[in-house]
Amino acid sequence: MTKILVLHGPNLNLFGRREPHIYGTTTLAQINERLVALAGELQVELEIFQSNHEGALVDKFHENIDIAAGALLNPAGLTQHGVPLHDAIKAMPFPVLEIHMSNIAAREAWRAHSIISPAVKATIQGLGWRSYTAGLRSLVELVRENAAA
């Protein structure tokens, strides 16, 4: 079965409590439940991981370099400064989509620039928890199209 990584960056374990006026009240557990249900419909396997430490996210990419078919990544606070994360993504042989619940371009000026964006296939943002499900649908389509080519 096709394996997809879902990586959540720093502080995302606080979804539902952290700045609900920006991120809403949906918890990370609820997002993961929606992703698992959608993965069942799409017939893909998910490995879901959250860490507040950049190195742990980099390690998860490395562990799956020859196993995963693609990845969703919400880099959170590493978006603007995650050079090791950027470099790990560039080394992956599979597509990675950058996910954000908020529209980072419409927030504080310093959030608008993503060091991660140049390393990924695409960015999906501003749809709340739906950014994740839209990302999973799109990623599975990309993986299947690449496999058929």
Secondary structure, DSSP 4 states (H G I P E B T S, - for coil): --EEEEEE-TTGGGTTTS-HHHH-S--HHHHHHHHHHHHHHHT-EEEEEE-S-HHHHHHHHHHTTTT-SEEEEE-GGGTTT-HHHHHHHHH-SS-EEEEESS-GGGS-GGGS--SSGGGSSEEEESSTTHHHHHHHHHHHHHHHHHHH-
